[in-house]
Amino acid sequence: MQYNKINQYFQIITFILFIIFITIFFGNVEIIASENIYPEAPDFIPKGTIVLDETSSQELVYISPDQGILLFRSSTPQLEQLHVGDVLWLNAAAKDNFGFLRKIIYVSKKESKNKGIIIETIPWIENHSPIISGLIARPSNLEMSQQSELTCYAADEDKDELYYSWISTGGTLLGNAANVTWIAPNQTGDYLVTCEVIDHRGGKDSRSVQLWVVEKFPLLTEQEKKLIKKYGWSNNRVIRWPDGYVEVYDDTNFSRMQEVLDQWNEAMGGKVIFYLSNNPQSQVKVTYNPELSRENLCFHLDTHWRDYQLYAAEVKINPDASFCGYPKNSYALYLHSFSGVTGFDAWKGETVDQKDWQNFNLISEIMQMMIKALYKVSPSYDLNKDQ
C-alpha cells in the first residue's frame, strides 16, 4: 500500500517536472518564434528571398544557436513550397531590419509521428549568375524538315542547379535541357534559336544561334573545293567552327584585337562571330610565349577539332616584337596568326611573304575566297563528292 503511494507521488512529481520543462522549452521557443511573426524584408536582401509569413512563423518552434536547423511543428502552404536552394530571411529582432540570410540545403517534409518539418540551412553567399560559354548547332545549315542538335554550354560558379529555357523564331524544339533538337520548318530562311539559363536564385544568362534553312544545300565550285583542299585543315572534308558565337580570351591585351576579330567575322559572312571575353577558359586563347624566340618563330598556333568541327585554339605570340619585324605593325602579326584559328592553314603555302607581313593590314583576297567557301557549307562537307 505504501509502495503504491510512493509510486503515485513519483508519477505526480514526474508529471509536474515534465510540465515545467515543456513550459520553459516552448516558452523560450515562442519568444524566438514571435520574432518572426511579422518580419519585414529589408531592401538589401537578394531578389527572390523568402520571408516567413505569419502562419509559418507561428509553427516555428526551434532555431538552433547557429541558425543551421529550423524545426516547424506543422506544415503550411508556404513551407510546402520550400526546397533546396531557396534563401530565407530570419529576423533577429522584430523591430528592426537586423537578421540572417540563410540558404536551404535540406528539407525534411516527412516525419514518422507528426507533420513537422525540419530545415537545414547555411549562411547565404552572394549569388553569381550562370555563364553561357557557347551555344552550338550541329549542323547550322539544313534542308527543310531536317534536324539539328543544339548544345548549350553553361556553368555556375556557385554550383547551383541550372534550368534551361529554349525559344525559336520558327521550326520545332524538342527538349528543355542543355541538349535539344531543332526541326527545321518547311520554309527556307534564317531562324534564331535562343537558350536562357537560370539558376535557382534568379541569376540568368542567354545566348542565341542562327540557323539557315535551304531547299537544297549550296554546291561548291571546283575552284572553291581546290582552295579548301589546299588551305584547309583537311584534304577531304570541311573542318571549321560550327555556326554561332566563339569566345576569345586575349591575355596579351592587344589594343586592336577587336579590329582583328571584326575583319575575320566579316570574312566568314557572319556564320561565326568571334568576340572578346574575360573568361580564361574561352574556346580561343591568345597568350605570350617568350620561348618562341629560341625557335625563331613569331607566333605558334594549335587548333583542336572533333567530328570535323573546331572547338578550341591557342595562339601564342612572341613578345619580342623587334625579333619578328613588327615594331610598327603588330596588327599584321595578330591578323595573320588568326587566319589559322578561322580554318585557314597558313603553313600550307606562302600566301603572304614574310617581307610583306608588315603591310598585312587587310585579309588577302585568296584567304577571303577560301574562308567564304569554307563557311558556305556545313562542317564535314565531303569535298570529293560529285556536284
GIHUFEN-V163086 format. One record per residue. N is the residue number from 1. PHI is phi as a letter, one per 30 degrees, with the letter a starting at -180 (none if undefined). Layout:
N;PHI
N;PHI
This chain:
1;none
2;d
3;d
4;d
5;d
6;d
7;d
8;d
9;d
10;d
11;d
12;d
13;d
14;d
15;d
16;d
17;d
18;d
19;d
20;d
21;d
22;d
23;d
24;d
25;d
26;d
27;d
28;d
29;d
30;d
31;d
32;d
33;d
34;d
35;d
36;c
37;d
38;b
39;d
40;c
41;d
42;d
43;d
44;d
45;d
46;d
47;d
48;j
49;d
50;c
51;c
52;d
53;d
54;d
55;d
56;d
57;d
58;d
59;d
60;d
61;c
62;a
63;b
64;d
65;e
66;c
67;h
68;d
69;b
70;c
71;c
72;c
73;d
74;b
75;d
76;b
77;e
78;d
79;d
80;d
81;d
82;d
83;a
84;e
85;j
86;d
87;c
88;c
89;c
90;c
91;d
92;c
93;b
94;d
95;c
96;b
97;c
98;d
99;a
100;b
101;c
102;b
103;c
104;d
105;c
106;a
107;b
108;c
109;c
110;b
111;c
112;d
113;c
114;b
115;c
116;d
117;b
118;c
119;b
120;c
121;b
122;b
123;e
124;d
125;c
126;e
127;d
128;c
129;d
130;d
131;b
132;d
133;c
134;a
135;b
136;c
137;c
138;b
139;d
140;c
141;c
142;b
143;d
144;e
145;i
146;d
147;c
148;b
149;c
150;c
151;b
152;c
153;c
154;b
155;b
156;b
157;d
158;d
159;i
160;d
161;d
162;c
163;b
164;c
165;b
166;c
167;b
168;b
169;d
170;l
171;i
172;b
173;c
174;b
175;j
176;b
177;c
178;d
179;c
180;b
181;c
182;c
183;c
184;d
185;d
186;d
187;b
188;d
189;k
190;c
191;b
192;c
193;c
194;c
195;c
196;c
197;c
198;b
199;c
200;d
201;c
202;j
203;d
204;a
205;b
206;b
207;a
208;b
209;b
210;c
211;b
212;c
213;c
214;b
215;d
216;b
217;d
218;d
219;c
220;d
221;d
222;d
223;d
224;d
225;d
226;d
227;d
228;d
229;d
230;d
231;c
232;d
233;d
234;b
235;d
236;c
237;b
238;d
239;c
240;a
241;d
242;d
243;e
244;k
245;c
246;b
247;d
248;b
249;c
250;c
251;d
252;d
253;h
254;d
255;d
256;c
257;d
258;d
259;d
260;e
261;d
262;d
263;d
264;d
265;d
266;d
267;d
268;d
269;i
270;i
271;d
272;b
273;c
274;d
275;b
276;d
277;b
278;c
279;d
280;d
281;c
282;d
283;d
284;c
285;b
286;c
287;b
288;d
289;b
290;d
291;d
292;d
293;d
294;d
295;c
296;h
297;b
298;d
299;a
300;b
301;b
302;b
303;b
304;b
305;b
306;b
307;h
308;i
309;b
310;d
311;b
312;a
313;a
314;b
315;c
316;c
317;c
318;d
319;d
320;d
321;d
322;d
323;d
324;c
325;i
326;c
327;d
328;c
329;b
330;d
331;e
332;d
333;d
334;d
335;d
336;d
337;d
338;d
339;d
340;d
341;d
342;d
343;k
344;c
345;d
346;d
347;d
348;d
349;a
350;d
351;d
352;b
353;d
354;e
355;d
356;c
357;d
358;d
359;c
360;d
361;c
362;b
363;d
364;d
365;d
366;d
367;d
368;d
369;d
370;d
371;d
372;d
373;d
374;d
375;c
376;d
377;b
378;d
379;e
380;i
381;e
382;d
383;d
384;c
385;d
386;d
387;d
